[in-house]
Amino acid sequence: MRPGARHGWLALLAAAVLASALGVVYSKHQSRKLFIELQALQQERDALNTEWGQLQLEESTWATHPRIEQQARAKAGMVSPAPRDVVIVKP
């Protein structure tokens, strides 16, 4: 092998090693960036799950029978019928 050819191969290998090293650095940077984004999205998910639980609790509180009856009496003026006004219909 001629000395000039050996230098060409050596330069080619050095360039390949350099390109590979830059690829590793870029890949590691992307990996860290995506991991940070993943953590932020997981925190957002956890916050939304907490809010969802609170909203379900609030909904169940608003939908209780005593609350509905109270609202019916207060806003619609509804009252329970007197026993003499109740008619039972048999099939």
C-alpha positions as CSV (number, residue, x, y, z in Angstrom):
1,M,0.0,0.0,0.0
2,R,1.3,3.4,-0.9
3,P,1.8,6.0,1.9
4,G,-0.6,8.5,0.3
5,A,-3.4,5.8,0.2
6,R,-2.8,5.0,3.8
7,H,-3.3,8.7,4.7
8,G,-6.5,8.8,2.7
9,W,-7.9,5.8,4.6
10,L,-6.8,7.3,7.9
11,A,-8.5,10.6,7.0
12,L,-11.6,8.8,6.0
13,L,-11.7,6.8,9.2
14,A,-11.1,9.9,11.3
15,A,-14.0,11.7,9.6
16,A,-16.2,8.6,10.2
17,V,-15.2,8.6,13.9
18,L,-15.9,12.4,14.1
19,A,-19.3,12.0,12.4
20,S,-20.2,9.1,14.7
21,A,-19.2,11.1,17.8
22,L,-21.3,14.1,16.7
23,G,-24.2,11.7,16.0
24,V,-23.9,10.3,19.6
25,V,-23.9,13.9,21.1
26,Y,-26.9,14.9,19.0
27,S,-28.8,11.7,19.9
28,K,-28.1,12.2,23.6
29,H,-29.2,15.8,23.4
30,Q,-32.5,14.8,21.7
31,S,-33.0,12.1,24.3
32,R,-32.6,14.5,27.2
33,K,-34.9,17.1,25.5
34,L,-37.6,14.5,24.9
35,F,-37.3,13.1,28.5
36,I,-37.8,16.7,29.9
37,E,-40.9,17.0,27.6
38,L,-42.2,13.7,28.8
39,Q,-41.8,14.7,32.5
40,A,-43.7,18.0,31.8
41,L,-46.5,16.1,30.1
42,Q,-46.7,13.6,32.9
43,Q,-47.0,16.5,35.4
44,E,-49.8,18.0,33.3
45,R,-51.6,14.6,33.1
46,D,-51.4,14.3,36.9
47,A,-52.8,17.8,37.4
48,L,-55.6,17.1,35.0
49,N,-56.4,13.8,36.7
50,T,-56.5,15.6,40.0
51,E,-58.9,18.3,38.6
52,W,-61.0,15.5,37.0
53,G,-61.4,13.8,40.4
54,Q,-62.4,17.1,42.0
55,L,-64.9,17.8,39.3
56,Q,-66.4,14.3,39.7
57,L,-66.7,14.9,43.5
58,E,-68.3,18.3,42.9
59,E,-70.8,16.8,40.4
60,S,-71.8,14.1,42.8
61,T,-72.3,16.7,45.5
62,W,-74.6,18.8,43.2
63,A,-76.5,15.7,42.1
64,T,-77.5,14.4,45.6
65,H,-81.3,13.9,46.2
66,P,-81.5,16.4,49.1
67,R,-79.8,19.1,46.9
68,I,-82.2,18.4,44.0
69,E,-85.2,18.5,46.3
70,Q,-84.0,21.8,47.8
71,Q,-83.6,23.3,44.4
72,A,-87.0,22.1,43.3
73,R,-88.6,23.6,46.3
74,A,-86.7,26.9,46.2
75,K,-86.7,27.6,42.4
76,A,-89.7,25.8,41.1
77,G,-92.0,26.1,44.1
78,M,-92.5,22.4,44.1
79,V,-93.9,20.7,47.2
80,S,-94.6,17.0,48.1
81,P,-98.3,16.2,47.6
82,A,-100.5,15.6,50.6
83,P,-101.3,12.0,51.3
84,R,-105.0,12.6,50.3
85,D,-103.9,13.9,46.9
86,V,-101.9,10.7,46.1
87,V,-103.7,8.3,43.7
88,I,-102.4,4.8,43.3
89,V,-103.1,3.3,39.8
90,K,-103.1,-0.5,39.6
91,P,-102.7,-2.2,36.2
